[in-house]
Amino acid sequence: MLMSTIEELLHRRTDLSTFLVHLTRAAEGKTARDNLLSIAHDGALQARTALGPAAQLEVHLAGTPATQKVVCFTETPLEHTWMLLQQIDGRTIQFEPYGLAITKTTARKAHFNPVWYSDISTRGGRDWPVASVDKLVASAEQRAKRHDGSVDVNLLAMEPILLLTPFFEQMGPIRQGRKEFWWEREWRHVGEYRLAFPSRIVAVFAPEADHPLFRQDLEQRNERWARRPLLDPTWGLERMIAELSNIDSDEMGPFPHR
């Protein structure tokens, strides 16, 4: 039997994806479409939300290397991107069909890291790993406090645990219900993520009906983005392959066009 490399094997795993997907949503008075065009214009994704077990310390850590604000992507096969658009019970964030995809290799070079999901179920009285993380965060905050109770920001930002906490997430029951989003296979980047090389963007997402106008708008913001493949996230795999292969639209589909 011939020896196989792990790369050869993983390329055949349909449950693992080569790609990471970032979808936009309406926020701060702008539509999801507007926000994606802003990303193209700026060449960067802003880290707007503090996440992880030390998110409450962002009030002190903003602007430091230990910021807890992150940019989020999801490990998703391109043909399953549609699932992220569904209205899901218990989910407070609603994404829209605008976004982009990059490869995991691109992400890892840019210092992304997969989220570490830790179970917080209380069954059996087990002390789960995230409880230890919470204790480390509390200890870090206590060590950074001055005699008057205020926080020494520089001292707090030097705590090693705070460089790890943005990559932790809970899964299990919470007061409001349950938190079970491990299936998203989230990857995070601490702070702003600059897309310095638009050619490394695998594809841009937008609804098919908006493709002609959206490509024009992309051209105005960033002409290199406008040259990337434009996919509808609700398309199936075959349709996406055809678009990524730059097949003429008249040649797509099972039936010939008139």
C-alpha positions as CSV (number, residue, x, y, z in Angstrom):
1,M,0.0,0.0,0.0
2,L,1.3,3.5,-1.0
3,M,2.0,5.9,1.9
4,S,-0.3,8.9,1.9
5,T,0.4,12.3,3.3
6,I,-2.0,13.9,5.7
7,E,-2.6,16.7,3.1
8,E,-3.8,14.1,0.5
9,L,-6.1,12.5,3.0
10,L,-7.6,15.8,4.3
11,H,-8.4,17.0,0.8
12,R,-10.9,14.1,0.6
13,R,-12.6,14.9,3.9
14,T,-15.9,16.6,2.9
15,D,-16.7,17.4,6.6
16,L,-13.6,19.6,6.8
17,S,-13.3,22.8,4.8
18,T,-10.4,24.5,3.1
19,F,-12.2,27.8,3.5
20,L,-13.2,30.3,6.2
21,V,-16.3,32.5,5.6
22,H,-17.1,35.9,7.0
23,L,-20.6,37.2,6.4
24,T,-21.7,40.8,7.1
25,R,-24.9,42.1,8.7
26,A,-26.7,45.4,9.2
27,A,-25.1,47.5,12.0
28,E,-24.8,51.1,13.0
29,G,-27.3,52.3,10.4
30,K,-25.6,50.5,7.5
31,T,-26.9,47.5,5.6
32,A,-24.9,44.3,5.2
33,R,-24.2,45.3,1.6
34,D,-22.9,48.7,2.7
35,N,-20.7,47.1,5.3
36,L,-19.1,44.7,2.8
37,L,-18.4,47.6,0.3
38,S,-16.8,49.5,3.2
39,I,-14.5,46.5,3.9
40,A,-13.5,46.4,0.2
41,H,-12.8,50.2,0.3
42,D,-10.8,50.0,3.5
43,G,-9.1,46.7,2.8
44,A,-9.7,45.7,6.4
45,L,-12.2,44.1,8.8
46,Q,-12.6,46.0,12.0
47,A,-12.7,44.2,15.3
48,R,-15.8,45.6,16.9
49,T,-16.9,43.1,19.5
50,A,-15.0,41.8,22.6
51,L,-15.5,38.1,23.0
52,G,-14.3,35.4,25.4
53,P,-14.2,35.1,29.2
54,A,-12.3,38.4,29.6
55,A,-14.6,40.4,27.4
56,Q,-15.7,42.5,30.4
57,L,-12.1,43.8,30.8
58,E,-12.1,45.4,27.3
59,V,-13.0,48.7,29.0
60,H,-9.4,48.6,30.3
61,L,-7.7,46.7,27.4
62,A,-9.0,48.7,24.4
63,G,-6.0,49.9,22.3
64,T,-3.6,47.5,24.0
65,P,-2.1,44.3,22.5
66,A,-4.4,42.4,25.0
67,T,-7.6,43.8,23.4
68,Q,-10.4,41.2,23.5
69,K,-12.1,42.6,20.3
70,V,-11.9,40.1,17.5
71,V,-12.8,39.5,13.8
72,C,-14.7,36.3,13.3
73,F,-14.7,33.8,10.5
74,T,-16.4,30.4,10.3
75,E,-14.9,27.2,8.9
76,T,-17.6,26.3,6.3
77,P,-17.6,24.4,3.0
78,L,-18.7,27.1,0.5
79,E,-21.8,25.1,-0.5
80,H,-23.0,25.1,3.1
81,T,-22.7,28.9,3.6
82,W,-26.5,29.1,3.1
83,M,-26.9,27.5,6.6
84,L,-25.3,30.5,8.3
85,L,-28.1,32.7,6.9
86,Q,-31.0,30.8,8.5
87,Q,-33.0,32.2,11.4
88,I,-32.0,29.8,14.2
89,D,-33.7,29.6,17.5
90,G,-31.6,31.1,20.3
91,R,-29.3,33.0,17.9
92,T,-29.3,36.7,18.4
93,I,-27.2,37.6,15.4
94,Q,-28.7,37.5,11.9
95,F,-26.3,37.4,9.0
96,E,-27.2,38.4,5.4
97,P,-26.0,37.0,2.1
98,Y,-23.0,39.4,1.7
99,G,-19.4,38.4,2.7
100,L,-16.2,36.9,1.6
101,A,-14.2,33.6,1.8
102,I,-10.5,33.1,2.4
103,T,-8.4,29.9,2.9
104,K,-7.3,28.5,6.2
105,T,-3.7,29.0,5.1
106,T,-4.3,32.7,4.5
107,A,-5.9,32.9,7.9
108,R,-3.1,31.1,9.8
109,K,-0.5,33.3,8.2
110,A,-2.5,36.3,9.5
111,H,-2.5,34.8,13.0
112,F,-6.1,33.6,13.1
113,N,-6.8,30.8,15.6
114,P,-9.7,28.3,15.9
115,V,-11.9,28.9,18.9
116,W,-11.5,26.6,21.8
117,Y,-15.0,25.5,22.9
118,S,-15.3,24.4,26.5
119,D,-18.3,22.6,28.0
120,I,-20.0,24.3,30.9
121,S,-22.6,21.7,31.6
122,T,-22.9,21.1,35.4
123,R,-23.8,17.4,35.3
124,G,-21.7,15.2,37.5
125,G,-20.3,18.2,39.4
126,R,-17.3,18.3,37.1
127,D,-15.2,21.5,37.2
128,W,-14.8,22.2,33.5
129,P,-11.7,23.9,31.9
130,V,-13.3,27.2,31.4
131,A,-13.8,27.6,35.1
132,S,-10.1,27.5,35.5
133,V,-9.8,30.2,32.8
134,D,-12.2,32.4,34.7
135,K,-10.1,32.0,37.8
136,L,-7.0,33.0,35.9
137,V,-8.8,36.1,34.5
138,A,-10.0,37.1,38.0
139,S,-6.5,36.7,39.4
140,A,-5.0,38.8,36.6
141,E,-7.5,41.6,37.3
142,Q,-6.7,41.5,41.0
143,R,-3.0,41.7,40.4
144,A,-3.5,44.7,38.2
145,K,-5.4,46.7,40.8
146,R,-3.9,49.6,42.6
147,H,-4.3,50.3,46.3
148,D,-7.3,52.6,45.6
149,G,-9.1,49.9,43.6
150,S,-8.4,51.3,40.2
151,V,-6.8,49.2,37.4
152,D,-3.3,49.6,36.1
153,V,-4.0,49.2,32.4
154,N,-0.4,48.5,31.4
155,L,0.0,45.9,34.1
156,L,-3.2,44.2,33.2
157,A,-2.3,44.1,29.5
158,M,0.9,42.2,30.4
159,E,-1.0,39.3,31.8
160,P,-0.4,36.2,29.5
161,I,-3.9,34.7,30.0
162,L,-5.4,37.7,28.3
163,L,-3.7,36.8,25.1
164,L,-5.5,33.5,25.1
165,T,-9.0,34.5,26.3
166,P,-10.2,35.9,23.0
167,F,-10.1,32.3,21.6
168,F,-12.2,30.7,24.3
169,E,-15.9,30.1,24.1
170,Q,-18.4,28.3,26.2
171,M,-20.9,25.6,25.1
172,G,-23.7,24.4,27.3
173,P,-26.6,25.7,29.4
174,I,-26.6,29.4,30.4
175,R,-29.1,31.5,32.3
176,Q,-31.0,32.5,29.2
177,G,-31.1,29.0,27.7
178,R,-28.1,27.4,26.1
179,K,-25.0,28.4,24.1
180,E,-24.3,25.7,21.5
181,F,-22.4,27.3,18.5
182,W,-19.4,24.9,18.4
183,W,-20.8,23.7,15.1
184,E,-19.8,27.0,13.5
185,R,-16.2,26.1,14.0
186,E,-15.3,29.7,14.5
187,W,-11.9,31.2,13.9
188,R,-10.9,34.6,15.4
189,H,-8.3,37.3,14.7
190,V,-7.5,39.7,17.6
191,G,-7.9,43.3,16.5
192,E,-8.2,44.6,12.9
193,Y,-7.6,42.2,10.1
194,R,-6.1,43.9,7.1
195,L,-6.8,42.2,3.7
196,A,-3.5,43.4,2.2
197,F,-3.7,41.0,-0.7
198,P,-7.2,41.0,-2.3
199,S,-6.0,38.2,-4.6
200,R,-6.1,35.9,-1.6
201,I,-9.8,36.3,-1.3
202,V,-11.3,33.1,-2.7
203,A,-14.7,34.7,-3.4
204,V,-17.0,37.5,-2.6
205,F,-20.7,36.7,-1.6
206,A,-23.7,38.6,-2.7
207,P,-27.3,37.6,-3.8
208,E,-27.3,36.6,-7.5
209,A,-29.9,39.2,-8.4
210,D,-27.5,41.9,-7.1
211,H,-24.4,40.6,-8.9
212,P,-24.3,43.1,-11.9
213,L,-24.8,46.2,-9.7
214,F,-22.7,44.9,-6.8
215,R,-19.7,44.3,-9.1
216,Q,-20.0,47.8,-10.4
217,D,-20.0,49.1,-6.8
218,L,-17.1,46.9,-5.9
219,E,-15.2,48.3,-8.9
220,Q,-15.7,51.8,-7.6
221,R,-14.4,50.8,-4.1
222,N,-11.6,48.5,-5.0
223,E,-11.1,47.3,-8.6
224,R,-9.0,44.3,-7.5
225,W,-12.0,43.0,-5.4
226,A,-14.2,43.4,-8.4
227,R,-12.1,40.8,-10.2
228,R,-12.7,38.1,-7.6
229,P,-15.4,35.5,-8.2
230,L,-18.8,36.6,-7.1
231,L,-21.0,33.8,-5.5
232,D,-24.5,33.6,-4.2
233,P,-24.2,31.9,-0.8
234,T,-27.4,30.0,-1.5
235,W,-26.0,28.3,-4.6
236,G,-25.2,24.6,-4.6
237,L,-21.7,23.2,-5.0
238,E,-22.0,22.6,-8.8
239,R,-23.1,26.2,-9.5
240,M,-20.3,27.6,-7.4
241,I,-17.7,25.4,-9.1
242,A,-18.9,26.7,-12.5
243,E,-18.5,30.3,-11.3
244,L,-15.1,29.7,-9.8
245,S,-14.0,28.0,-13.0
246,N,-15.0,31.1,-14.9
247,I,-17.3,29.1,-17.2
248,D,-19.4,31.3,-19.5
249,S,-23.0,31.7,-18.1
250,D,-24.5,30.3,-21.3
251,E,-22.6,27.0,-20.6
252,M,-23.9,26.6,-17.0
253,G,-26.6,24.3,-16.0
254,P,-27.9,21.0,-17.3
255,F,-29.9,22.4,-20.2
256,P,-28.6,24.5,-23.2
257,H,-29.7,28.1,-23.5
258,R,-31.6,29.2,-26.5
